[in-house]
Amino acid sequence: MKIGKKLKVLRKERKLTLKELAEKSGVQIATLSRMERDIMTGTFRSHINICKALGVSLSDFYRDVEHEHKTVSLIKQRHPSFAHPRKSTIEMLATQVADKKMMPLLIRIRKGGHTHKEENKPGTEKFIYVLEGKICAKIGKEEYNLSKGDSIYFDASSLHALHNIGKNESRAISLLCPPAV
């Protein structure tokens, strides 16, 4: 994602120097300079702070921003996966998720296992589709029992975890939007 040109235009429109924007946003001058020259993109948090300092919304900031990557991402091999001590594995189904609008995951939970408790940033949404088995989705204080073919969509800023309540391994596809990176 190339944000440099947009960042520089917004900064100049507000008649701010790099030093002034750094002071208002809390982002280092060197980082801002590199971002304007498309040497680095910065973090999502730095984008939020810059937008606040410039008085623009994130959606306006990202509107019409150039993307330097392909819009098609084909993956044919095993994906990076993260095993958790609670008998669950989460496998990433896309690469370079920081450049994407959603994070697709494959969740495997062995019999009696569960995922770790998770609470994402406000504004994050999650979709889960059960491929195999039976899963109890604990979201906030509520519990939702899901079987093969069931799905659930929820505000992922609520504390949540998935528990395998079936007799075999459970598998589910999950989409997190925006990606948690």
Secondary structure by P-SEA (a helix, b strand, c coil): ccaaaaaaaaaaaacccaaaaaaaccccaaaaaaaaaccccccaaaaaaaaaaacccccccccccccccccbbbbccccbbbbccccbbbbbcccccccccbbbbbbbbccccccccccccccbbbbbbbcccbbbbbcccbbbbbccccccccccccccccccccccbbbbbbbbccccc
